[in-house]
């Protein structure tokens, strides 16, 4: 089914294009969606796709024939062929009640394409964050000069112990959980690898590669 931009545009609260990812708000136009649909199913890239640097063929594609576009609700499914395959249904809507319909479509497409997993990707503006885990989209405009920080920047280890202790709570907040890793991880010292270390490192790298964040996206601030 074809996308109708006049129906989709009012529902886009996050500048995110399926199979492409976040784009700058000023670049989010009907043409971005049209470009992605033009290469759907071909394994090709749009000229500005960052994934061109890492692969010879696009691993995720929009399932154009399964798009549902109507007033108040647009569902855009994609199929990713990485590993065992994942179907994602991107839910653009201004009202409640769409997740059940999107989940039904995701399950049907997962079976049809033999994918191992199905996911829903929903979007929320900053004023209405989702109740559960989410991934924040943050964009940086590199034109012009950056404002000076309001507070001086220094090393955490240079602060009094009482102030250092507050960092764990800050890092556990929205979108900052990984900041806690350097302070809580054990120190790494050089040394001769022991038997089995290489296998453990490979297993750890593989486990990290399988980690997938929640795909409910709140709004963006540039």
HELIX and SHEET records of a PDB file:
HELIX    1   1 UNK A    5  UNK A    8  1                                   4    
HELIX    2   2 UNK A    9  UNK A   11  5                                   3    
HELIX    3   3 UNK A   25  UNK A   27  5                                   3    
HELIX    4   4 UNK A   30  UNK A   38  1                                   9    
HELIX    5   5 UNK A   50  UNK A   53  5                                   4    
HELIX    6   6 UNK A   64  UNK A   66  5                                   3    
HELIX    7   7 UNK A   98  UNK A  113  1                                  16    
HELIX    8   8 UNK A  156  UNK A  158  5                                   3    
HELIX    9   9 UNK A  161  UNK A  164  1                                   4    
HELIX   10  10 UNK A  167  UNK A  171  1                                   5    
HELIX   11  11 UNK A  177  UNK A  180  5                                   4    
HELIX   12  12 UNK A  181  UNK A  184  1                                   4    
HELIX   13  13 UNK A  197  UNK A  210  1                                  14    
SHEET    1   A 2 UNK A  16  UNK A  17  0                                        
SHEET    2   A 2 UNK A  21  UNK A  22 -1                                        
SHEET    1   B 3 UNK A  60  UNK A  62  0                                        
SHEET    2   B 3 UNK A  73  UNK A  80 -1                                        
SHEET    3   B 3 UNK A  68  UNK A  70 -1                                        
SHEET    1   C 4 UNK A  60  UNK A  62  0                                        
SHEET    2   C 4 UNK A  73  UNK A  80 -1                                        
SHEET    3   C 4 UNK A  86  UNK A  93 -1                                        
SHEET    4   C 4 UNK A 117  UNK A 122  1                                        
SHEET    1   D 2 UNK A 135  UNK A 138  0                                        
SHEET    2   D 2 UNK A 217  UNK A 221  1                                        
END                                                                             
